[in-house]
Amino acid sequence: MSFYNNYPLNSNQDIFSRHSTGRYFVYLSNRSKCLSYLANKIEDFDYNNDELYKAMPMGYTTLTILERAFLIDGEGIKTWPVENEGKIYIIRNEMVPKHYWGQDQKEYHLLLESFKGTYALNNATKWCEDLLIKISNEESNSNVSKLIGAVVVEEFNWH
């Protein structure tokens, strides 16, 4: 199953790839196709962008614009400089078993509101490292488990 919408149209940059160069992406909190690909320009996710509406249909959901900050996978940690500060989302790929996620969390994202301020990204990174260590100790497919840490840039009611 792919959880990507075909947007931005000129991109197919996977948020879970160490080699993707894009910075921004969007997440829809209650859709099976919940992610956009990465974009270099935040303007690709402007609220009034007709192409965004076509690719990510409105409904009873929240559209969250995120800036990718770090990736943790079997190769370790990869970080990117971020321009924004605020709440942090952690997004899992499908190989992170849902039972590690907690029953009250969304399918693919976890909102770490407690991680704010100067040390927010460091705390979120440590939390993700600890989670992947736990998974690797208990699961056989942990080498493909990946977590993305991203800073919330903006959120819209998308309906």
C-alpha positions, -999 to +999 in steps of 0.1 A: +000+000+000+012+035-008+003+062+015+014+090-009-008+113-028+006+123-062+016+157-051+035+179-058+032+169-094+069+175-102+081+154-072+083+118-062+107+124-033+099+100-005+100+116+030+117+084+043+146+086+019+180+098+031+187+110-004+156+131-010+164+168-010+130+183-004+122+201+028+084+204+032+055+179+030+019+177+041+001+151+062-037+144+063-045+129+097-073+105+087-067+092+052-051+061+039-032+082+013-021+107+040+013+121+028+025+143+000+059+139-015+086+163-005+088+198-020+115+225-018+091+254-017+065+258+010+044+277-016+035+243-031+013+238+000-005+272-001-040+269+012-054+284-021-034+261-044-059+244-068-035+215-075-032+208-038-071+206-036-072+181-065-045+159-052-056+159-015-093+161-014-110+179+014-130+160+041-132+159+078-094+161+084-066+184+092-039+193+067-006+198+084+024+213+067+056+199+081+093+206+077+115+174+078+140+176+106+154+141+111+152+105+099+161+075+120+164+041+103+188+011+103+216+033+091+213+057+121+203+093+123+202+118+094+193+154+102+184+185+082+185+221+093+151+235+100+138+271+099+106+265+119+100+259+156+070+244+172+052+212+178+069+180+165+052+152+146+068+118+144+057+098+114+063+061+111+066+040+080+045+009+076+073-014+090+070+002+124+044-022+140+013-003+151+013-019+186+043+002+195+024+034+186-003+034+212-040+029+209-050+066+210-025+077+183-033+083+146-024+056+121+009+071+110+017+101+132+024+108+168+022+144+180+049+152+205+035+184+220+056+179+251+087+184+231+089+222+227+115+248+230+153+247+225+157+210+232+126+198+214+143+181+184+170+165+206+143+151+229+122+138+200+153+123+183+162+105+216+126+092+220+127+078+184+161+062+189+148+045+220+117+033+202+137+018+173+161+001+197+131-015+214+116-025+181+149-040+169+152-060+200+117-075+196+111-076+158+128-094+130+121-067+103+135-038+123+161-030+096+134-014+075+116+005+103+119+042+099+108+073+118+107+109+106+107+138+129+091+170+115+083+204+128+048+217+123+048+248+101+011+253+097-022+235+101-056+239+084-090+224+089-093+206+055-130+205+049 
